[in-house]
Amino acid sequence: MSVEQPLWRALLAYRVLTCGYAVAIFVHAYGELRRPVPGAVFMALLVVWTLTTLGRVSCAERCTPVFLAVDLAIAVGGVLLTAVVDAPARIASGAFTLPSIWTAGPVLAFAIKGGWRWAALAASVVAAADIGERGTPSRETLHNLVLVWISAIGIGYVVEVARASERTLARALQIEAATAERERLARDIHDGVLQVLAMVQRRGDRAGGEAAELGRLAGEQEAALRSLVSGAPPPPPAEAGPVGPRDLRGLLAPHASARVTVSAPGTPVLLDPAVAAEVAAAVAAALDNVRRHAGERARAWILVEDEPDAVLVTVRDDGPGIPEGRLAAAEQEGRLGVAQSIRGRLRDLGGSAELLSVPGQGTEVELRVPRAG
C-alpha cells in the first residue's frame, strides 16, 4: 500500500468535516450578516463541490492540477466574498471567513500532490486572500496563516520523503527478487547442465582421441557457464585504464578454464587499482607454479573472500605437493618465484602469503591483503 494513501483518506475526511463546520458557523451568524443571500449561495456551492469531488481527493491520480486550481479558486473566492457578506465590525473583530478552516483543505491537497513547493505556493495565495479580505490583519490572523503555511510545507516535505522511500524500497525488492531468481537458476544449472558438462569432460579425458577434444570443449563451456552464474564480471578492455577502485573479481575471472575454478562473492571486491593488480599478479604466479610443477592435468581452485578488514585469496591445487625443503633449495638456486613473485608482492602491500603443502595432497597458497594497504 502506498505510504501517502492514508494522507488522501485523511484529507477526504477533513474536507467533509470542515465543510460541515463552515455551514454550522454560517447558520449561527446568519442574522448578523450584512448580505446573507450571497453567502448562502456560496455555502450551497461549497457543500455541492465538497460532496461531488470526494472521488477526486481519494488518490494522486484523480487529483489533477486542473482540479487543484479550481479547488483553490473556490477557497480564495469564499475568503474574498466574506468582505461583501459580513459586517465590517465582525471582520475587524476576527470573525471567520465564509469557508472557514475548509480553506486549508486545498492547500493540503497541493502539498500531498506536489510536495512542499506546491504547498508553499498554495499557502501563499490563501494568505494573500486573507490579508486582502481583512485589510489590516490582526496578530491572531497572521498567526493562523503562518501555522497553515508551515504545516502545509511540512506535510509536502514528508510526502516527498515518503515517495523517495517507496522508490528505494521498490528497487530493493526488485533486486531481491532478481537475486532469488538468479540463485534458483544457478541451482538448476548446477544440478543439470554443469554436471553433464563435467561428466563429458571426465569421460572425454579417459577416452582420448577425438573424445578428449570434446571433453576439453565441454570443460571450457563448464568454466564459462560457472563464471556466468557466479556473477563474476568480464575482464575490462586492455586499453581502458583503471578509474577508481578495481573489482578483483574482474582481474581473476580470465583465469577460469576447464581446469581452473574461480569462486568469488556475488558483490564487487573493490581494491585500490595498484593493489588489485599486484594481487592478481601473485595469483597468476601461483597458477604458473601449478602448471609447471603439478602438470598440465592438475586442477586448481581460486577462492576469493571479502572480509571487513582484508581480502583473502586462496589458490589450491590437487598436484603431488612440494617436498619438504624444496622451496628453500629453490631460493638458494636463484629461483625466486615464490619468494619474490608471491611473498614479495604481498609483503610490499603490507599483507602476507602463506604456503601449505603436503606431499601427495596438493598445495595451498593463501594471500591476505589488508584494506588499509
Residue pairs with C-beta under 8 A, 6 or more apart in sequence:
2 166
3 162
3 163
3 165
3 166
4 60
4 112
4 159
4 162
4 163
5 59
7 112
7 155
7 159
8 57
8 58
8 59
8 60
8 63
8 112
9 58
11 57
11 105
11 108
11 109
11 112
12 54
12 57
12 58
14 104
14 105
14 108
15 50
15 54
15 57
15 102
15 105
16 50
16 51
16 54
18 100
18 101
18 102
18 104
18 105
19 46
19 47
19 50
19 102
21 100
21 101
21 102
22 43
22 46
22 96
22 98
22 99
22 100
22 101
22 102
23 43
23 46
23 47
25 96
25 100
26 39
26 40
26 43
26 98
29 86
29 90
29 95
30 36
30 40
32 87
32 90
33 39
33 85
33 86
33 87
34 84
34 85
34 86
34 87
35 84
35 85
36 85
38 81
38 84
38 85
39 81
39 82
39 85
39 86
39 98
42 77
42 78
42 81
42 85
42 98
43 98
45 74
46 74
46 78
46 98
46 99
46 102
49 71
49 74
50 102
53 67
53 71
55 62
56 62
56 63
56 64
56 67
57 63
57 109
60 112
60 113
63 109
63 112
63 113
65 113
68 106
68 109
68 110
68 113
68 122
71 105
71 106
71 109
72 106
72 107
72 110
72 122
72 125
72 126
74 99
74 106
75 99
75 102
75 103
75 105
75 106
75 126
75 129
76 125
76 126
76 129
78 97
78 98
78 99
78 102
78 103
79 97
79 98
79 99
79 103
79 126
79 129
79 130
79 133
80 129
80 132
80 133
81 98
82 91
82 97
82 98
82 133
83 91
83 133
85 98
86 95
86 98
91 133
91 134
92 134
94 138
94 140
94 141
97 103
97 130
97 133
103 126
103 148
104 126
104 148
104 151
104 152
106 122
106 126
107 119
107 122
107 123
107 126
107 148
107 152
108 119
108 152
108 155
110 118
110 119
110 121
110 122
110 152
110 156
111 118
111 119
111 122
111 152
111 153
111 155
111 156
111 159
112 155
112 156
112 159
114 156
115 156
115 157
115 159
115 160
116 152
116 153
116 154
116 156
116 157
116 160
117 156
118 156
119 152
119 153
119 155
119 156
120 149
120 152
120 153
120 156
122 152
123 145
123 148
123 149
123 152
123 153
124 149
126 145
126 148
127 145
127 148
127 149
130 137
130 141
130 145
131 137
131 141
131 145
134 141
137 145
179 266
182 229
182 231
185 229
186 229
186 230
189 225
189 229
190 229
193 225
194 222
194 225
194 226
197 218
197 219
197 221
197 222
197 225
198 218
198 219
198 222
200 214
200 215
200 218
201 215
201 216
201 218
201 219
201 222
201 258
202 215
203 211
203 215
204 211
204 212
204 213
204 214
204 215
204 216
204 218
205 212
205 215
205 297
207 215
216 258
218 258
219 257
219 258
219 259
220 257
220 258
222 258
223 256
223 257
223 258
223 260
223 261
224 256
226 256
226 261
227 253
227 256
227 262
230 262
230 263
230 264
230 266
231 264
231 266
232 249
232 250
232 252
232 253
232 256
232 262
232 264
233 247
233 249
233 250
233 253
233 268
234 250
234 253
235 250
235 251
235 253
235 254
236 250
242 273
242 276
242 277
244 273
245 270
245 271
245 272
245 273
245 276
246 270
246 271
246 272
246 273
246 276
246 277
247 268
247 269
247 270
247 276
248 264
248 269
248 270
248 271
248 276
248 279
248 280
248 304
248 311
248 313
249 264
249 265
249 268
249 269
249 304
251 276
251 277
251 279
251 280
252 262
252 264
252 280
252 283
252 302
252 304
252 313
253 262
253 264
255 262
255 283
255 284
255 287
255 302
256 262
259 297
259 298
259 299
259 300
260 287
260 299
260 300
260 301
260 302
261 299
261 300
261 301
261 302
262 302
262 304
263 301
263 302
263 303
263 304
264 303
264 304
265 304
265 305
265 306
267 306
269 304
269 306
269 311
271 279
271 311
271 369
272 373
275 349
275 369
275 373
278 345
278 346
278 348
278 349
279 311
279 313
279 345
279 346
279 349
279 367
279 369
281 341
281 345
282 313
282 341
282 342
282 345
282 346
282 353
282 367
283 302
283 313
283 315
283 367
285 337
285 338
285 341
285 342
285 345
286 315
286 342
286 365
286 367
287 300
287 302
287 315
288 337
289 337
289 338
289 363
290 298
290 300
290 315
290 317
290 319
290 363
291 298
293 319
293 322
294 317
294 318
294 319
294 320
294 362
294 363
295 319
298 317
298 318
298 319
299 317
299 318
300 315
300 316
300 317
300 318
301 314
301 315
301 316
301 317
302 313
302 314
302 315
303 313
303 314
303 316
304 311
304 312
304 313
305 311
305 312
305 313
305 314
308 371
309 370
309 371
309 372
310 351
310 368
310 369
310 370
310 371
311 368
311 369
311 371
312 366
312 367
312 368
313 366
313 367
313 368
314 364
314 365
314 366
314 367
315 364
315 365
315 367
316 362
316 363
316 364
316 365
317 362
317 363
317 364
318 362
319 362
319 363
320 359
320 360
320 362
321 357
321 358
321 359
321 360
321 361
321 362
321 363
322 355
322 357
322 359
322 363
323 359
324 359
327 338
327 339
327 355
330 337
330 338
331 338
331 339
336 344
338 355
342 353
342 355
342 365
342 367
343 353
345 353
346 352
346 353
346 367
346 368
346 369
347 353
349 369
349 370
349 373
350 369
350 370
350 372
350 373
351 367
351 368
351 369
351 370
351 373
352 367
352 368
353 365
353 366
353 367
353 368
354 365
354 366
354 368
355 363
355 364
355 365
355 366
356 363
356 364
356 365
356 366
357 363
357 364
